[in-house]
Amino acid sequence: MSSERWIRLIAGTFIILSVVLSYFQSRYWLWFTLFVGLNLFQSALTRWCLMEDILRKLGVTRPPLPAGPTGAAGARS
């Protein structure tokens, strides 16, 4: 699984967990939901994500970039 999919899985899990905890424990857990949302927002703008760095250190790699355009126009010399 790619690092992007791992990040989505982890962020979604954190959000669900914090909402459940806010319902059963304390409304202060919603601050954690806000924190996760703000991190997703800033990573979209800056292209830097701490969780991506952590996953890279754990051995999760990014998928290779797609190849450039192919076909007759791309094959000319």
Secondary structure, DSSP 8 states (H G I E B T S, - for coil): --HHHHHHHHHHHHHHHHHHHHHHT-GGGHHHHHHHHHHHHHHHHHS--HHHHHHHHTT-----------SHHHH--
